[in-house]
Amino acid sequence: MDNFDVILTSWVHLLHILLRLARSQREMEVVYRLVDEILTINPISQHGDTLLHLAVASSSMLKSNSFLDGGVEGLDADRLTGQDECVLRPPLFPSESVARIILRCGYDVHARNDMQDTPLHIASRCENFSSSVANLLLQHGAHLDIPDLRDICPKDVLCAHGCCKINIMPYVSLK
């Protein structure tokens, strides 16, 4: 991962933290304005991933989550005690809340990366799959039938793995 990609991933993590800590409507509006401003720049990773692609991918984890440790109120601070025990936390990504605010700012749900993957392609993969994230993308108009460079559509990926618990029929066009 190059430095710019680390910064983009860090920004998605920061957005996750800001959303978790925002306590009032005013604070949420500040977060919204920050996201809106960043999205007007449209930063993309070295592989063409947008912030929405990063928000729906489990691979958007930083190698160190040390800035999440230390008892920041409102964050996943439940930890095991002991020398060599793992930190038990649910994964931060894919993040429905981060994807939701990016979409609320009007970001293109059909944005494509270098492999011509849409965010729904990324979210449909078993390692990234979250029914709430996939449903959010579909509710915002994501298409199930857009092929990537390998001619694979999100509906093919969703139907191929057993972890899919969403009804895709409302989103299938007969055209």
Beta strands, then each sheet from edge to edge (+ up, - down):
end
